[in-house]
Amino acid sequence: MSFLELASKRYSVRNYTNRPVEENKILEVLEAARVAPSAVNYQPWHLIVVTEQGLKSKIAEAYPRDWFKQAPVVIVACGDHEKSWKRKDGKDHCDVDVAIALDHLALAATSLGLGTCWVCAFDAQRVHEILLLPEQLEVIALLPLGYPGDAPIPLKKRKDLDELVSWNGYHI
């Protein structure tokens, strides 16, 4: 499958089977995140793999959706602002770097027949407290991971390329 086919196949899964995800597949998606590029190669992320039901239930308190509770695995993506590269004007690239790693992870999951969904609208402070994280770590996203429970959703309509890209300067 070409990369474009793989990228087009990925969608936000909001229905998971109760089938456990094999450890080798979890390790493979984590490896995809590990090899992701980052600013100055600082790799300022820390991924916490949550498979224990009691801990998953506590994390679900920060994002109380039934479909989220179905996922057999939740990956808590954290950024370490003490380790991230900052541009001369102060721009912190931590969030950018974590997003690149998670995108690699999500695409690897798709290639293995697994589904994910970026979850950003959650109580980050609550997750931080549940996991007893050090202060410098920011919980950036939650990624449920598991086998999709329904047929793939067709790719939603995307903007045309000419609405997203300009050549040799900004043009509307």
Secondary structure, 3 states (H helix, E strand, C coil): CCHHHHHHHCCECCCECCCCCCHHHHHHHHHHHHCCCCHHHCCCEEEEEECCHHHHHHHHCCCCCHHHHHCCEEEEEEEECCCCCECCCCCECHHHHHHHHHHHHHHHHHHCCCEECCECCCCHHHHHHHCCCCCCEEEEEEEEEECECCCCCCCCCCCCHHHHCCCCCCCC
